[in-house]
Amino acid sequence: MAKLIWHKWNDATVRWSENDLQSAVVQWLRRNGFDVAADMGGLRTSRRQASLAKQSGLIAGEPDLRIYLDGGRLLMVEMKTARGSVSKVQRERHAVLRGLGFDIEVLKAATPQDAVDKISAIMARYANQPPC
């Protein structure tokens, strides 16, 4: 988060993390009135904490963000840095969720500004879709 404060969001010389990009996207979504949620899946945890998380429902490969839309629609977003890629576990989980009818977008970005520009375009597309 400190990088978001100290650096310009379009500075491609900064080594932006997936968390930096996700934080920028969440800030933009909330400022623009979207209801967004995430879980703690991306945090490094002890074996005990990981076991408790799994027991309480955390699933490997779950998308990073859930955006709740009008009409009971749910959009899930998987965040990736420009060099990041979707893992095998994520591909498998995303396939299950898509098979259930959920929309998942993979957002790859080089900078926080790039991530904000991309989520803005994604949300514009979904805002123009009628509710279920």
SVG drawing of the C-alpha trace seen along z (x, -y; Angstrom):
<svg xmlns="http://www.w3.org/2000/svg" viewBox="-33 -10 45 38">
<polyline fill="none" stroke="black" stroke-width="0.4" points="0.0,0.0 2.9,-2.4 3.9,-2.2 0.5,-3.6 1.1,-6.6 4.7,-7.3 4.8,-6.6 2.7,-7.8 0.3,-5.1 1.5,-5.1 5.2,-4.7 6.3,-1.6 9.7,-1.6 8.2,-0.6 8.0,3.2 4.2,3.2 2.9,6.3 -0.4,8.0 -1.6,6.6 -0.7,3.1 -2.8,3.5 -5.7,5.1 -5.7,2.3 -5.9,-0.4 -8.7,1.5 -10.6,1.8 -10.2,-1.9 -11.5,-2.8 -14.5,-0.4 -15.5,-1.7 -15.1,-5.3 -17.4,-4.5 -20.1,-2.9 -19.5,0.7 -19.9,3.3 -16.6,5.3 -15.3,8.0 -12.1,10.1 -10.9,12.8 -7.5,13.5 -6.5,16.2 -3.4,14.4 -1.8,14.0 1.1,16.1 0.0,18.1 1.4,20.7 0.4,24.3 -2.1,24.0 -3.7,20.8 -3.9,22.4 -5.6,25.5 -8.1,23.3 -8.8,21.3 -9.4,24.4 -11.7,25.9 -13.7,22.6 -14.2,22.7 -11.2,21.0 -10.7,22.7 -7.5,22.7 -7.8,20.9 -10.8,18.7 -10.7,15.4 -9.3,12.4 -12.3,10.1 -16.1,10.5 -18.1,7.6 -21.8,7.6 -23.9,6.1 -27.6,5.2 -30.1,8.0 -28.2,10.6 -25.2,10.7 -21.7,11.6 -18.5,10.7 -15.3,12.3 -11.9,10.8 -8.5,12.6 -5.7,10.0 -2.3,10.6 0.8,8.5 1.8,8.0 4.2,11.0 1.9,13.1 0.0,16.1 -3.1,18.0 -2.0,21.2 -3.3,24.7 -5.3,24.6 -6.8,21.3 -7.7,22.4 -9.4,25.5 -11.4,23.5 -12.3,20.8 -13.6,23.6 -15.9,24.9 -17.2,21.4 -17.8,20.6 -19.5,23.9 -21.9,22.8 -22.6,19.6 -20.4,17.1 -18.4,14.4 -14.7,14.3 -12.4,11.7 -8.6,12.0 -7.1,8.5 -3.4,8.3 -1.8,4.9 1.7,3.4 0.8,0.5 -2.0,-0.5 -3.2,-3.1 -3.2,-0.3 -5.3,1.8 -7.8,-1.0 -8.1,-1.7 -8.8,2.0 -11.4,2.4 -13.1,-0.8 -13.5,0.7 -14.7,4.0 -17.3,2.4 -18.5,0.2 -19.2,3.5 -21.1,5.0 -23.0,1.9 -24.6,2.1 -25.8,5.7 -29.3,6.2 -29.9,7.9 -30.6,11.7"/>
</svg>
